[in-house]
C-alpha cells in the first residue's frame, strides 16, 4: 500500500540560485505522526511548503523529484487544490487573521468545502477555549490561544494530512504542553495524520511514531521515535544530553568536538 504522503528525491531551489533541499525523500503513512527534526536553516519549513504548494509565493520551486499523495503526483496542483485534496498547513508564527474574530477565522479555514454548523461544533468541542473566545478579535488572543486557533482553522478543511510548522515557537512551557497534548489527541481521537516540524526534539519525539533528522537539506537519519531518542548523536545535538544521559551545559555543547556519526 502506498504511503499517504511520499517525497521522492526532491530538490528545491529559491530564486533559481539557492539549492535548499537536496534529494530529500521521506514518507508518512496514514494514521502516523512523523517528526521532522533539524536546526535553523536545515530546510524543514521549505519541506512543508513543497508539500503544501506554497513555494511559488517565496520564489521557490521543486526542480527535481516528486511529491505524491496516495501514490499520485500532486506536482501540478496549486496550494488551494492541495487543501481540497486533504493537505492542510499550520504555518510557523500562527498567521491568524488578526482583524477577524475567532469564529470568522474558522470560517476562512473552511473555504475549500461547504461548511455546516456541525463543523463549528466539532472544533469547539475539541478546542473548548475557542468556544469561549468565538467573538474575540484574533489579534487580542494570547500566543497559545492563537496557536489553538491556527490548528482549529486548519481542521475546518477536514484534512487527511496536517502539516505543523514549529507549533511550540514562542510559547511558555505550560502552553507548549497544551499544544503537544492537542496534537496527540488529534491523532488518537480524530485519526489525523501529521507531519510535525519542530526544534523542540524532546517534545516532538514524545508525540511522534517515527522521525527524520534533516541537515543542510538532506535526510541524515531516520527511525522510530524511540530509536531516535536513544541515538547518541540525537541526544548530543538535539536533546542536549551527553553520552551518560546527563544534560550538558552550554559550555560543554559549545566546545564539543566530536563529529556527528552520520556525516
NORZIWO-V853379 format. One record per residue. N is the residue number from 0. PHI is phi in whole degrees, -180 to 180 (999 if undefined). OMEGA is omega in whole degrees, -180 to 180 (none if undefined). Layout:
BEGIN
n: {N,N}
phi: {PHI,PHI}
omega: {OMEGA,OMEGA}
END
This chain:
BEGIN
n: {0,1,2,3,4,5,6,7,8,9,10,11,12,13,14,15,16,17,18,19,20,21,22,23,24,25,26,27,28,29,30,31,32,33,34,35,36,37,38,39,40,41,42,43,44,45,46,47,48,49,50,51,52,53,54,55,56,57,58,59,60,61,62,63,64,65,66,67,68,69,70,71,72,73,74,75,76,77,78,79,80,81,82,83,84,85,86,87,88,89,90,91,92,93,94,95,96,97,98,99,100,101,102,103,104,105,106,107,108,109,110,111,112,113,114,115,116,117,118,119,120,121,122,123,124,125,126,127,128,129,130,131,132,133,134,135,136,137,138,139,140,141,142,143,144,145,146,147,148,149,150,151,152,153,154,155,156,157,158,159,160,161,162,163,164,165,166,167,168,169,170,171,172,173,174,175,176,177,178,179,180,181,182,183,184,185,186,187,188,189,190,191,192,193,194,195,196,197,198,199,200,201,202,203,204,205,206,207,208,209,210,211,212,213,214,215,216,217,218,219,220,221,222,223,224,225,226,227,228,229,230,231,232,233,234,235,236,237,238,239,240,241,242,243,244,245,246,247,248,249,250,251,252,253,254,255,256,257,258,259,260,261,262}
phi: {999,-68,-64,-61,-126,-142,-110,-122,52,-81,-117,-125,-124,-104,53,61,-131,-90,-84,-106,-106,-124,63,-80,-132,-157,-144,-131,-85,-58,90,-92,-112,-117,-96,-115,-104,165,-77,-57,84,-75,111,-65,-65,-60,-60,-66,-69,-66,-74,-84,88,-96,-57,-60,-70,-121,59,-113,-156,-82,-101,-148,93,-138,-117,-126,-123,54,83,-106,-64,-115,-61,-91,-92,-77,-60,-64,-68,-71,-63,-62,-75,113,-110,-122,-114,-99,-76,-61,82,74,54,-75,-85,-64,-86,-105,-72,-56,-61,-70,-61,-67,-58,-62,-68,-98,-62,-83,-149,-83,-95,-130,-60,-64,-66,-68,-59,-63,-69,-68,-71,-79,-125,-61,-64,-66,-62,-72,-109,-60,-97,-81,-66,-62,-66,-99,-82,-71,-60,-66,-67,-65,-66,-62,-65,-62,-68,-60,-62,-65,-70,-62,-83,49,-71,-87,-131,-107,-101,-120,-108,51,-66,-93,-58,76,-101,-67,-52,-64,-74,-60,-57,-66,-65,-70,-63,-64,-62,-62,-68,-56,-73,-73,-93,-109,69,-75,-84,-140,-112,-112,-94,-160,-83,-80,-62,-60,-70,-64,-71,-70,-104,-89,-87,-137,-157,-129,-110,-113,-138,50,81,-125,-78,-110,-161,-148,167,-68,-59,-65,-64,-68,-64,-93,-69,-59,-72,-63,-58,-70,-98,-122,-106,70,-115,-80,-66,-81,93,-87,-68,-86,-76,-59,-62,-60,-67,-61,-100,-72,-108,-64,-74,-64,-65,-84,-89}
omega: {179,175,176,179,176,169,-176,175,-176,170,179,179,174,177,178,-174,-168,179,-175,175,-173,176,-176,177,174,180,177,179,177,178,-179,160,-179,180,174,-173,176,180,174,178,-178,-179,-176,-179,177,178,-180,179,176,180,-173,178,-176,-179,-178,180,180,178,177,-180,171,-177,176,174,-176,169,-176,171,-175,177,-179,-180,174,-174,-177,-178,174,-177,-179,179,178,174,178,178,177,-180,-178,-178,168,-170,174,179,172,174,175,176,-169,-176,179,175,175,-178,-179,173,178,176,180,180,-179,-174,-173,-177,178,-175,-179,177,179,178,179,179,-180,-179,-179,177,-179,-180,-172,179,178,178,179,-175,-167,180,-179,174,-175,-179,-180,179,173,179,179,179,177,178,176,179,179,178,179,179,178,-178,179,178,-176,-175,169,180,179,178,-176,-176,177,-177,-179,-173,175,-178,175,-177,-179,180,175,177,-177,-178,179,173,178,180,178,179,177,-180,-175,-171,-177,179,-178,173,-175,167,-169,173,-173,174,177,-172,-178,-179,-180,-179,178,-177,-174,171,-180,178,175,173,-176,176,177,175,-180,170,-178,-178,174,179,174,179,180,180,180,180,-179,-177,-177,-180,176,177,-174,-170,-177,179,177,-179,174,-177,177,-178,179,-179,-180,176,178,-180,179,-178,-178,-176,-178,-170,-174,176,177,-176,-177,-179,none}
END
